[in-house]
Amino acid sequence: MTLDVSFAAVDRATELFQGLRRELDLESFGINLMVLQPRKRLRVHTHERQDEVYLVLEGTLTLMAEGEPHELGVDQLARVGPGTRRQLTNPTSEKVVILALGAAGKHEGRDAVAWSDWDEEGPGREPRDVPLPDDLPIT
């Protein structure tokens, strides 16, 4: 089996945009870190095919959707569908840090297989058929 793992680190000090998709060598969806300084706003835009999800990591984002403002605080998410115009704005005096994820097409769920431990061989089983392992011991 070939090991296919990549790593990246978010840079909350980035000027505006950190494209994590390329850093992680992703092909199936986009992921970007965006930092909006106080009173900064981005372009009004839309996507023809992709959904976008915004997760606020720091600050309060005002997401404009078809001209209507929606405030999102830390740990809140919003999805904006294709064809809906949106604009990310920061009318506050604090910076806003968000993670934006975008994808198009139908999600392929339930494609996982699982094993009970690293020593189990074979093709794997449906995850719901494999019990969760015991908690790690206290060290």
N, C-alpha and C positions, 0 to 999 in steps of 0.2 A: 504494500500500500504506500502511495506517495504522500508525504506530508505536505499539506497545502494550507499553511497558516501565514498570516501577515499581521503586522502590528503598526500602530501609529499612535501619536500622542496629540491631544488637542492643545492648541496654543491660544489661551484666552487673552493673550497680549497681542494677538494678530491685529493688523490694522483694520481689516474689514472681512476678509474671506479666506478660509482655509479649505481647499478642496481635498477632502479625505478619501474620496473614491479612488483617485489615482494612487495615493499613498498606500491604500489597502489592496490595490489591484482588483477592484470590484468591477463586474460587468453587468450585474442584474439590477442594481439600483444605485442612485446617487446619494451621497452623504457629504454635507458641508457644514463647517462651523462658521457662523457669522457673528461678528461683533459690531454692534451699532453704538457708536459714541452718542453722548447726549445731543438731542435735537436732530439726529441723523435720520434720513429716510432713504429708502431705495426706490428703484423705478417701479411704476405700475406695470405689471406684467401678467401673463397667463401662460399656460402650457396647453398644447393641442391634445396630448395623450396622457400626460402623467399626473397622478395625484402627488401632492406635496404635503408632508407632515412637518410641523414646526414644534419643537420641544424647547421650552424656555429653561435655560440652565442658571441664568443670573439676570436680575432686574425685572422690569415689566415691559413687555412688548405690546404695542398697539398694532394689531393686524387689521388693515383695511381690506374688506372684501366687498367688491362692487360699491365702494364708497362708504360703507358702514364700518365704524370702528368697533373692534373687539379687543378688550384687554386680556392679556394672558400673563400670569405670574409664574414664579419659579415652580417647576415640576408640572406645569400645565401644557397640554398639547392641543393643536388644532390641525384638522385636515382640510385642504382646499382642493377641490376637484378640478379636472380639466375644463377649460373654457371659462372658469370664474376668474375675473381680474382681481389681483391682490397687490398690496403694497405693505412692506414691513417698515414700521416707523417707531422712533423712540422720542417721544415728546418730553421725556423726563430729564433730570439733571444727573442721572447715573447711567453707566453703560449697560447695555443689554447683550447677553450672550445666548445664542440659540443654536440648536442643531437642526438642520433641515435635511429631510430624507425625501427622495423622489423616486417613483417607479411607475412604469406603465405596463399594461397587460394584466392578465389574471394571475393572482397569487397561486402558487402550487403548494398547498398545504399537505400535511400528512405524508411527507416523503422521507421521514426519518426512520431509522432502525436503531435499536439499542441492544446493549449487552449488560449483563449483571456486574461484570468487572473486567479488568484488562486481560485476564487469563482466559476468559470465555472465547471459544473459537466459533466458527460458523458464520452464516450470513446475517446474523442478528435477528431481532424480533420486533414486533410492534412495540413502541415505547410503553403503551398502557399495559402490556403483558409482562413488563420487567419492573419488579418492585424497586422503589428508591433505596439506595444503599443506606447503611447505618451512618449516623453523624460521625464526623471526624473526632478522634479522641482528644481530650484536653491535654495539652502538653505543658 
